[in-house]
Amino acid sequence: MFSLEGKHCLVTGAISPLQRAFAVGLAEAGANVSLTTASDDKDQEVMANSILNECWSVGSSGEVLNVDLKNATQLDQTISELEMSIAPIDVLVNANHTASIKPFLEFSIDESQELFASNVQSTLIPTSIVGRKMLTRGKGKIINIVSILADRGVPNCAIFSATQGSILGFTRSLGIEWIRQGVTVNALGLGFYSDLTGPQQDGALREILEKYIPVRRLGTSTDLQGALVYLSSDSSDFVDSEMIVVDGAISVHA
């Protein structure tokens, strides 16, 4: 019931273990998977192609778009070409996710703006381009990746948390705006993961987290695959404007 056979999924910012797990999980569920880089960068293109090769190994078709997610003109053109080459995009996973952790007053204005551009603009721009095409067809799924720090407080995470709160609010409002036109918008909520950058990479904090998380361990990116496949499948058609959290229950811990 969670098969993605015949669907074309696009995962953005495919340059880390997070996006690798997403892409491979979707491919294993039967989807054709395409990927983008986060910026127009050759090293990122190499990483994205290595992820694509894993998808191909399980029978998926797809391509890599070496693009800057903040360049709307470039992205619009390459996505149009991708849809002509492979198929219309049924599922967009806005997976570009940059964590920059340090005290608020140590951020310059430029650094803050850069983090907002990296996390928020790189979600809004692909959504506007792909979403417009989905609305024309009357069907589609958009899944935004959001940290639980969107509404939880952790020291030295103020700017990062602000970017995540922006994406969560965007998800909830846009889902209501588009649902009657056949497009759902949801979020996949991340807790603390051992293979991602973030506050958990601080040794002392990591030890605290491992004791505080009810399941007594940090997550790995593969823990997210099942929830992503569900949100991408037709079985989630009645789910909209929600955030499904996969965090070992830390966000409900007293």
Secondary structure as UniProt FT lines:
FT   TURN            5..6
FT   STRAND          8..11
FT   HELIX           17..28
FT   TURN            29..30
FT   STRAND          32..36
FT   HELIX           42..56
FT   TURN            57..59
FT   STRAND          64..65
FT   TURN            69..70
FT   HELIX           72..85
FT   STRAND          91..94
FT   HELIX           104..106
FT   HELIX           109..116
FT   HELIX           117..121
FT   HELIX           122..137
FT   STRAND          140..147
FT   HELIX           148..150
FT   TURN            155..156
FT   HELIX           158..178
FT   HELIX           179..181
FT   STRAND          183..190
FT   TURN            194..195
FT   HELIX           199..201
FT   HELIX           203..212
FT   TURN            214..215
FT   HELIX           221..224
FT   HELIX           225..232
FT   HELIX           234..236
FT   TURN            237..238
FT   STRAND          243..246
FT   TURN            248..249
FT   HELIX           250..252
//
